[in-house]
Amino acid sequence: MRSLHVVTHPEVEVDPAVPVPAWRLSAPGSQRVQSWAREPWVWRLAHVFSSAEGNARETASVLAAVRGLPVQVG
């Protein structure tokens, strides 16, 4: 059975001097993504897609690395 997991990025580092698409994950946000990477569903991933935003790419990269998958940015 195929399934689709939609993950939104967790907390970001809000910086008014940086354009929103370039915002990065905050320390708590990064820790949350690392905890998701240990979840059993991550081992069933076949593809990882991400928006081009910095925090989305960070999130996708951590999850994709578990399976050695590329992140497809679109």
N, C-alpha and C positions, 0 to 999 in steps of 0.2 A: 504494500500500500504506500502510495506517495503522500507526502504531507508538505505543507508550506509553513515555515516559521517566519514570522515578521517580528523583528526586534528593533525597537527604537533605542537610540543611544541614551544612556543615563546622564547624570548631571554633567554640565559643561562648565568650563572656566569662562565666565562672562567678563569680557574686557571691552569696554566702549571704544577703545583705541584700535581694536582689531575688527575687521569686517566679520559679520556673523558666519559666513561660510568657512572662515578660517579658524573659528573657535575650536579649542581642543577639549578633550575630556578633563574634568577636574580629578583630583586624587581619589575622592570617593567614587566618582564615576568609573575611573579606571579599575579600581578594586572590584566594583560590581561586575564589570565585564570579565575580569579574571575569574570571578566565582562562577559566572555563566559558563565559561570555558570548561569547567569541570562537570557540567551537567551531562547526563547520558545522551540527551537528544543531539548534542553537538557531534557525537560520533556517527550520527546518521546523515549528516549534511553531505550533499553531493555537489552543491553549487552555493556560492556566496556572492550576493549582489549588494552594491552600496551606492548611495548618492555620492557626489563629489565633495560634499562638505567634510571638513577635517575630522570632526568628531564621529561622523558616520564611517569614514574610512578607517579610523582607529578601531572602532568597535568591530567592524567587519574583519579587519586584519587579525585581531586576536582570535576570533572564532574560526576563521579560515586556517590559521596556523595549526590548530589542533589536528586537522585532517591533511595538512599540506596542500590545501587548495589555493588557487589564485582568487583574488577578489576582482570581480567584474564591476567596474565603475561605469555608471551611466546616468 
